[in-house]
Amino acid sequence: MTTANAGQPPTARIVTQKLGAMLKVELHTHTADDPIDRIPHTALELIDRAVVLGYDALAITLHDRQLDLRRLMPYAADRGLVLIPGVERTIEGRHVLLLNFQQGADDVRTFRDLARLKSRELGLVVAPHPFFPTSFCLGTDLARHADLFDAVERNAMFTRTINFNRRGESWAARHGKPVVGNCDVHRLWQLGTTYSLVDAARDADSICSAIAAGRVQVKGRPLAWTEVARIAGVMARGNLRPVSPRTRVDRSAGRIDVNDGGVLEMR
């Protein structure tokens, strides 16, 4: 439950949690601090947008660098938002979300490193867009290292007719892994179409533990093709890299090409 406080800035809020209330959570976002992708919004702007959309918790997951959240936590806390430490780490060429590890996440380069990290620290390991048709996605490495993963992502990039999440969700069901909903935010307007509802207390440790235990539901909607084209256009300007000179939607491979820019690959 959220109530306004006249003594606080317009975006601030005081939050009390009802017994059994579910927390709205996003675990896969990028900001202007990202060392690889060109992102226009700051972390503060992302926090403000999440608050407007009613989120309770947010992870900022830059590529290959865990952002120091200490300067942001008071700002987020004043607005009722829990920040979760995280990084989208490239491990043996594959993207993996490492969440709520207090130290060592930036040093993980191999799956053996990840196993060592998990053996000494509590945290949450999520497989992002694992079977999307890109070179950075886990693919068969997910099964090869199944014991290292706590959850599988349902990525917001899907339509009514094309949905590369299905294989990952089927894999998660067979292996008893929960599914989380993420938007992989590179622009603020991407936030909110798919998200997780987590049955947990309002802190990062409790949220990650609840997800690992399966106390999570995914909510979301398919994107319209106009939204897909908008995202693909953004990616073509710097967040995706061209891998083919063709211009088409390849429904068998699931690659989307826009304006003769080449087949685009998620980063």
C-alpha positions in Angstrom: 0.0 0.0 0.0 1.3 3.4 -0.9 0.3 6.7 0.6 1.4 10.2 -0.3 3.3 12.3 2.1 2.8 16.0 1.6 6.2 16.7 3.2 8.1 14.8 0.6 9.0 15.5 -3.1 6.3 14.5 -5.6 8.0 11.2 -6.5 8.6 10.2 -2.9 6.3 7.7 -1.1 5.9 6.0 2.2 5.4 2.2 1.7 3.9 -0.3 4.1 3.5 -3.9 3.0 0.3 -5.8 3.6 0.6 -9.4 4.8 0.7 -11.6 1.7 1.2 -8.6 -0.7 3.2 -9.3 -3.9 6.1 -7.1 -4.9 6.4 -5.8 -8.4 10.0 -6.5 -9.5 12.3 -5.9 -12.5 15.7 -7.7 -12.6 17.3 -6.7 -15.9 18.0 -3.1 -16.7 20.7 -0.9 -18.1 21.6 2.8 -17.6 24.1 5.4 -18.9 26.7 3.8 -16.7 26.8 0.7 -19.0 30.3 0.2 -20.3 29.1 -1.5 -23.5 25.7 -0.2 -24.7 24.8 3.4 -25.4 22.0 4.1 -22.9 20.5 7.7 -22.7 18.9 7.5 -19.2 20.6 7.8 -15.9 20.1 5.5 -12.9 18.1 8.2 -11.2 15.8 8.5 -14.2 15.3 4.8 -14.2 14.4 4.8 -10.5 11.9 7.6 -11.1 10.3 5.7 -14.0 10.1 2.5 -11.9 8.4 4.4 -9.1 5.8 5.9 -11.5 5.0 2.4 -12.7 4.5 1.1 -9.2 7.6 -1.1 -9.0 8.8 -2.2 -5.6 12.2 -3.5 -6.5 14.7 -3.0 -9.3 18.1 -4.5 -10.3 20.5 -2.4 -12.4 22.5 -5.0 -14.4 25.1 -3.3 -16.5 27.1 -5.4 -18.9 30.2 -6.8 -17.2 30.3 -4.2 -14.4 28.3 -4.2 -11.2 27.2 -0.7 -10.4 28.0 0.7 -6.9 24.5 1.3 -5.6 25.5 3.1 -2.4 24.9 6.6 -3.8 21.5 5.6 -5.2 20.0 3.6 -2.3 18.9 6.6 -0.2 17.2 8.2 -3.2 15.5 4.9 -4.1 14.5 4.2 -0.5 12.9 7.6 -0.1 10.7 6.6 -3.0 9.8 3.2 -1.7 12.0 1.3 -4.1 14.4 -1.5 -3.2 17.6 -1.7 -5.3 19.1 -5.1 -5.9 22.8 -5.3 -6.8 23.4 -7.0 -10.2 25.4 -7.4 -13.3 24.8 -9.0 -16.7 28.1 -10.9 -16.9 29.5 -12.4 -20.0 30.6 -15.9 -19.0 32.4 -17.9 -21.7 30.7 -15.7 -24.3 27.2 -16.1 -22.8 25.1 -13.5 -20.9 24.2 -14.4 -17.3 22.4 -12.3 -14.7 24.2 -12.3 -11.3 22.0 -10.8 -8.7 22.6 -9.8 -5.0 26.2 -11.0 -4.8 28.0 -8.6 -2.5 31.4 -9.2 -4.0 33.1 -11.2 -6.7 30.5 -11.0 -9.5 32.7 -8.8 -11.6 35.5 -11.5 -11.5 33.4 -14.3 -12.9 34.7 -15.3 -16.4 34.0 -19.0 -16.6 31.2 -21.3 -15.4 33.8 -22.8 -13.0 34.2 -19.3 -11.5 30.5 -19.0 -11.2 30.3 -22.3 -9.3 33.0 -21.0 -6.9 31.1 -17.8 -6.4 27.9 -19.6 -5.6 29.7 -21.9 -3.1 30.9 -19.0 -1.0 28.1 -16.4 -1.4 24.4 -16.2 -1.5 22.9 -14.7 -4.6 20.5 -15.3 -7.5 21.7 -16.5 -10.9 19.2 -16.0 -13.8 19.4 -17.2 -17.4 18.4 -14.1 -19.5 16.7 -14.7 -22.9 18.4 -18.2 -22.9 17.1 -19.5 -26.3 16.8 -16.3 -28.3 18.7 -16.7 -31.6 21.8 -14.7 -30.7 25.4 -15.6 -30.0 25.3 -14.2 -26.5 22.4 -16.4 -25.3 23.1 -19.5 -23.2 21.5 -22.1 -25.5 22.8 -25.5 -24.7 25.1 -24.1 -22.0 22.0 -23.7 -19.8 21.5 -27.5 -19.7 25.2 -28.1 -19.4 25.3 -25.9 -16.3 21.8 -26.3 -15.0 22.8 -26.6 -11.4 24.2 -23.1 -11.4 21.0 -21.4 -12.4 18.2 -20.5 -10.0 15.7 -19.1 -12.5 15.0 -18.5 -16.2 13.9 -15.2 -17.7 10.8 -14.5 -19.7 12.0 -11.6 -21.8 9.5 -8.9 -22.8 10.6 -9.1 -26.4 7.8 -11.3 -27.8 4.7 -11.0 -29.9 1.6 -13.1 -30.3 3.2 -15.0 -33.2 6.9 -15.1 -32.3 8.0 -16.0 -28.8 11.5 -17.3 -28.1 10.7 -17.5 -24.4 8.7 -20.7 -24.9 11.7 -23.0 -25.1 13.2 -21.5 -22.0 10.0 -21.8 -20.0 9.6 -25.4 -21.1 13.1 -26.1 -20.0 12.4 -24.4 -16.6 9.3 -26.5 -16.0 11.2 -29.7 -16.7 14.0 -28.8 -14.4 11.9 -27.3 -11.6 13.2 -23.7 -12.1 11.1 -20.6 -11.5 10.5 -18.1 -14.3 11.0 -14.3 -13.8 9.7 -11.6 -16.1 12.1 -8.9 -17.3 12.1 -6.1 -19.8 15.9 -5.9 -20.5 15.5 -2.1 -20.3 17.7 -0.1 -22.7 15.1 2.7 -23.0 12.7 3.9 -20.3 9.7 3.3 -22.4 10.5 -0.5 -22.4 9.8 -0.8 -18.7 6.5 -2.3 -17.6 5.3 -4.7 -20.3 6.6 -7.8 -18.6 7.4 -8.1 -14.9 7.6 -10.4 -11.8 5.3 -10.4 -8.8 7.3 -11.8 -5.8 5.9 -13.0 -2.5 8.6 -11.6 -0.2 9.5 -9.1 2.4 10.7 -5.7 1.1 14.5 -6.3 0.9 16.9 -7.7 -1.6 17.8 -10.8 0.3 14.2 -11.8 0.8 13.2 -11.1 -2.8 16.0 -13.2 -4.2 15.4 -16.0 -1.8 11.7 -16.0 -2.6 12.4 -16.2 -6.3 14.8 -19.1 -5.9 12.1 -20.8 -3.8 9.5 -20.3 -6.6 7.4 -17.7 -4.9 7.1 -15.7 -8.1 4.5 -15.0 -10.8 5.1 -13.5 -14.2 2.8 -10.9 -15.7 3.0 -9.4 -19.1 1.6 -8.8 -22.6 2.9 -9.5 -26.1 4.4 -6.5 -27.9 2.7 -5.0 -31.0 4.9 -5.1 -34.1 5.2 -1.3 -33.9 6.8 -1.8 -30.5 9.1 -4.5 -31.8 10.1 -2.2 -34.7 10.8 0.7 -32.2 13.0 -1.5 -30.1 14.8 -2.9 -33.1 15.4 0.6 -34.3 17.0 1.6 -31.0 19.2 -1.5 -31.1 20.2 -0.8 -34.6 21.6 2.5 -33.5 23.9 0.9 -31.0 22.4 -1.7 -28.7 22.4 -4.6 -31.3 25.1 -5.4 -33.8 24.4 -6.4 -37.4 25.2 -10.0 -38.3 23.8 -10.3 -41.8 23.0 -8.0 -44.7 19.4 -9.3 -45.2 16.4 -7.2 -44.6 13.4 -9.3 -43.3 11.8 -10.9 -40.4 13.1 -14.4 -40.3 10.4 -16.3 -38.5 12.3 -19.5 -38.4 15.4 -18.0 -36.9 13.6 -15.2 -35.0 15.9 -12.4 -36.1 14.5 -9.1 -36.9 16.0 -6.7 -39.5 14.9 -3.1 -39.9 15.6 -0.6 -42.8 18.4 -2.6 -44.5 20.4 -2.4 -41.3 21.2 -6.1 -41.1 19.9 -8.8 -38.9 20.0 -7.5 -35.4 21.4 -9.4 -32.5 20.5 -8.7 -28.8 23.3 -7.6 -26.5 
